[in-house]
Amino acid sequence: GDAIIRINGLTHSHEMLAELKRRPRSLAMLVLRSAGGARPGQPGYRNVAADTAAENGSAAEAFEVEARFDGELVSLVEDIKRHVLLPEAEASVAMRLVENDLDELSKALEALRQRKRTENDEDADPAAEEEHPDLVPEPGLEDEAQKRVHLLGNRRRLEEGLRKPCSEKETDEENHYKANLALRESLADPTFDADKLQVAIDNFFRLCPFQANSPAAKALVARARILVELWTFRRRCGELRHEVLYATKAALKWEAKRRAAETWPYAPKGTEAEAADPGFKELLEQTQEYVGELGFVLQEAKAVLERH
């Protein structure tokens, strides 16, 4: 069955029991759930699928999925099967799609088309598909790759047209192109760098003051500003998660020292106990906008602070 291994930051059984008896306003519990069971040949092993099939006369799953707890896990497994278990040629195209190398993408796309032509050949080996039965082809991948090839090709031709082999002087046309390209690349930045995107927005307005007033440019800048706010929020959320985890560990360490010195929860008369860090409470006050994102980490920290 399930096992509770931590309650409000406490891990020892007698401490967890005392915390339950204290009846705090909230309980942040970490529960360990067993998945599967003993391996064949080990004590306690039982072939659930075989037993259920014998009872019902049909094949069955090894264990029932609990919708309340396993739904997210099941969706992740399905997503991995769909987007990770690709045939080699399609996997190569998928990787090249997120890069900017036109030549490599063209080679990968041609290899994919060659594989499809081979599969359509009447002399193709029918046993080839049985070697990897879990591989799932992506039907729209070739179309997406072709669109990307056209985009990168247009970009290369434009860059070659703006290149000045004999002149060092920059033209307004080239500056406009570079500012627009930098903004669009920052919008698709895989590192979600809000500072980089903000610099690209500022440069866009500085180098393209007239183009920035067009409806298309306004829509592009509006989207960029939304992403700046979103990425800044997410970055601060990650920083707060790290800070809250570190502060919670420090608070639990302070509590453990008090317990070891037998000064918890109150110090004996005539003695002084080490005071808790006031910065812990101040830190949690900064997390009001991130309650939903910090989730269990924040709730456990609040439970520890309430006990202190």
Backbone hydrogen bonds, N-H to C=O, Kabsch-Sander energy under -0.5 kcal/mol:
donor,donor_aa,acceptor,acceptor_aa,energy
3,A,32,L,-2.0
5,I,3,A,-0.6
5,I,30,L,-2.6
6,R,30,L,-1.1
7,I,10,L,-2.2
8,N,28,A,-2.6
10,L,7,I,-2.3
16,M,12,H,-2.6
17,L,13,S,-2.4
18,A,14,H,-2.0
19,E,15,E,-2.1
20,L,16,M,-2.1
21,K,17,L,-2.2
22,R,18,A,-1.4
23,R,19,E,-0.6
23,R,20,L,-1.0
29,M,27,L,-0.8
30,L,6,R,-2.6
31,V,29,M,-0.6
32,L,3,A,-3.4
33,R,31,V,-0.6
42,Q,39,R,-2.5
45,Y,42,Q,-1.7
48,V,46,R,-1.6
51,D,47,N,-2.4
52,T,48,V,-2.9
53,A,49,A,-2.4
54,A,50,A,-2.2
55,E,51,D,-1.7
56,N,52,T,-2.9
57,G,53,A,-2.3
58,S,53,A,-0.5
67,A,65,V,-0.8
69,F,66,E,-0.8
70,D,66,E,-3.5
71,G,67,A,-0.9
74,V,70,D,-2.5
75,S,71,G,-2.0
76,L,72,E,-2.0
77,V,73,L,-2.3
78,E,74,V,-2.4
79,D,75,S,-2.2
80,I,76,L,-2.5
81,K,77,V,-2.4
82,R,78,E,-1.9
83,H,79,D,-2.4
84,V,80,I,-2.4
85,L,80,I,-1.1
86,L,84,V,-2.3
91,A,87,P,-2.9
92,S,88,E,-2.1
93,V,89,A,-1.6
94,A,90,E,-2.5
95,M,91,A,-2.0
96,R,92,S,-2.0
97,L,93,V,-1.6
98,V,94,A,-0.6
98,V,95,M,-0.8
99,E,96,R,-1.5
102,L,100,N,-0.9
105,L,101,D,-2.0
106,S,102,L,-2.4
107,K,103,D,-2.1
108,A,104,E,-2.4
109,L,105,L,-2.5
110,E,106,S,-2.2
111,A,107,K,-2.2
112,L,108,A,-2.0
113,R,109,L,-2.2
114,Q,110,E,-2.2
115,R,111,A,-2.0
116,K,112,L,-2.0
117,R,113,R,-2.3
118,T,114,Q,-2.0
119,E,115,R,-2.2
120,N,116,K,-1.9
121,D,117,R,-0.5
121,D,118,T,-0.7
124,A,121,D,-1.7
128,A,125,D,-1.4
129,E,126,P,-0.5
131,E,127,A,-0.5
131,E,128,A,-0.9
132,H,129,E,-0.5
135,L,132,H,-1.3
136,V,85,L,-3.1
141,L,138,E,-1.2
144,E,140,G,-1.9
145,A,141,L,-2.4
146,Q,142,E,-2.1
147,K,143,D,-2.2
148,R,144,E,-2.0
149,V,145,A,-2.2
150,H,146,Q,-2.1
151,L,147,K,-2.2
152,L,148,R,-2.7
153,G,149,V,-2.3
154,N,150,H,-2.5
155,R,151,L,-2.2
156,R,152,L,-2.3
157,R,153,G,-2.3
158,L,154,N,-2.1
159,E,155,R,-2.4
160,E,156,R,-2.4
161,G,157,R,-1.8
162,L,158,L,-1.6
163,R,159,E,-0.9
175,N,171,T,-2.1
176,H,172,D,-2.7
177,Y,173,E,-2.0
178,K,174,E,-2.7
179,A,175,N,-2.5
180,N,176,H,-2.3
181,L,177,Y,-2.8
182,A,178,K,-2.7
183,L,179,A,-1.9
184,R,180,N,-2.1
185,E,181,L,-2.5
186,S,182,A,-2.1
187,L,183,L,-1.7
188,A,184,R,-1.0
189,D,186,S,-1.3
192,F,189,D,-1.4
194,A,192,F,-0.9
197,L,193,D,-1.7
198,Q,194,A,-2.2
199,V,195,D,-2.2
200,A,196,K,-1.9
201,I,197,L,-2.0
202,D,198,Q,-2.4
203,N,199,V,-2.5
204,F,200,A,-1.9
205,F,201,I,-2.0
206,R,202,D,-1.9
207,L,203,N,-2.7
208,C,204,F,-2.1
212,A,208,C,-1.7
213,N,210,F,-1.3
214,S,211,Q,-1.7
218,K,214,S,-2.5
219,A,215,P,-2.2
220,L,216,A,-2.1
221,V,217,A,-2.7
222,A,218,K,-2.4
223,R,219,A,-2.0
224,A,220,L,-2.0
225,R,221,V,-2.5
226,I,222,A,-1.8
227,L,223,R,-2.1
228,V,224,A,-2.0
229,E,225,R,-2.0
230,L,226,I,-2.4
231,W,227,L,-3.2
232,T,228,V,-2.2
233,F,229,E,-2.3
234,R,230,L,-2.5
235,R,231,W,-2.4
236,R,232,T,-2.4
237,C,233,F,-2.2
238,G,234,R,-2.3
239,E,235,R,-2.2
240,L,236,R,-2.7
241,R,237,C,-2.3
242,H,238,G,-1.9
243,E,239,E,-2.4
244,V,240,L,-3.2
245,L,241,R,-2.3
246,Y,242,H,-2.2
247,A,243,E,-2.6
248,T,244,V,-2.6
249,K,245,L,-2.2
250,A,246,Y,-2.1
251,A,247,A,-2.3
252,L,248,T,-2.5
253,K,249,K,-2.2
254,W,250,A,-2.2
255,E,251,A,-2.2
256,A,252,L,-2.4
257,K,253,K,-1.9
258,R,254,W,-1.9
259,R,255,E,-2.4
260,A,256,A,-2.6
261,A,257,K,-1.9
262,E,259,R,-1.2
263,T,258,R,-2.9
264,W,258,R,-0.5
271,T,268,P,-1.9
280,F,277,D,-1.4
282,E,278,P,-1.5
283,L,279,G,-2.3
284,L,280,F,-1.9
285,E,281,K,-1.4
286,Q,282,E,-0.6
286,Q,283,L,-1.3
287,T,284,L,-1.2
288,Q,285,E,-0.7
290,Y,287,T,-1.5
291,V,288,Q,-0.7
294,L,290,Y,-2.7
295,G,291,V,-1.6
297,V,294,L,-1.4
298,L,294,L,-0.5
299,Q,295,G,-2.1
300,E,296,F,-2.7
301,A,297,V,-1.7
302,K,298,L,-2.5
303,A,299,Q,-2.0
304,V,300,E,-2.3
305,L,301,A,-2.5
306,E,302,K,-2.4
307,R,303,A,-1.6
308,H,304,V,-1.5
